[in-house]
Amino acid sequence: MTGMTGPSTPLVLVAMAVDAAARDRELAELAEAVGATHAYLQGASPSLAAELDRLHAAGERRIRVTRVPVGGTAPARSWLTRVVAFWLTTHPDADVEIQGRDAQSQDTLTSPGWEAVPGHRHHVLVCRGPRCAARGSADTSAAIDAELRARGLGDDDVLVTQTGCMFPCNQAPVVVVQPDDRWFGRVHPDDVPALTDAFSDGTASPFELPRASRQRPAPGLSASSRSSP
């Protein structure tokens, strides 16, 4: 049904990167300038599926979708097609055009290779929240991926996950390594080799963050009562 779009066909701009929410105002301004709405593939609201739901509930049956380069490193563009194709399985009366091509309805979110948890030794969490994104966590994340590849470490050794805000934001960019429960702050690309040595060998690191003392309330005291003057 390509070619059926017209000036009244709604357009959704989709930010693909996990830290794109840090650029929400710019994305909203761009969408307004071109008469579109915006959504996120991951990590923020509205999700692409939620925005498609909203337009469908408003009576729209023909929708255009395009990705926009907002944020840091993004997953492959095929993920935009995957999400739209899956959404169409539950909305058979809708047509979605992705950058000039019609999407086909199919379950593209399952695969035999995604069934089991990787048998990793370390789980590295890279914060991509607003402050970390503003201070370069996208470059830190890319440097971690490159360093692990250079050392021949795959997902079965070190599983890297992008996250939203984890705190403490003043130490951005923040990286957390589990199951060791080690927190590292102000980790920039040049620091990544030393960081990798630290969690691989268990050695000390100048980037490791001190842990705040945990003050437990006295029995019977609620949070509201503790904060009262």
Secondary structure, DSSP 4 states (H G I P E B T S, - for coil): -TT---TTS-EEEEE-STTGGGGHHHHHHHHHHTT-EEEESSSSSSBHHHHHHHHHHTT--EEEEEEE--SS----THHHHHHHHHHHHT-TT-EEEETTEE------S--GGGSS----SEEEEEE-SHHHHHTTHHHHHHHHHHHHHHTT--TTTEEEEEES--S-GGGPSPEEEETTTEEE-S--GGGHHHHHHHHHH----TTBPPPPP--PPPTT--HHHHH--
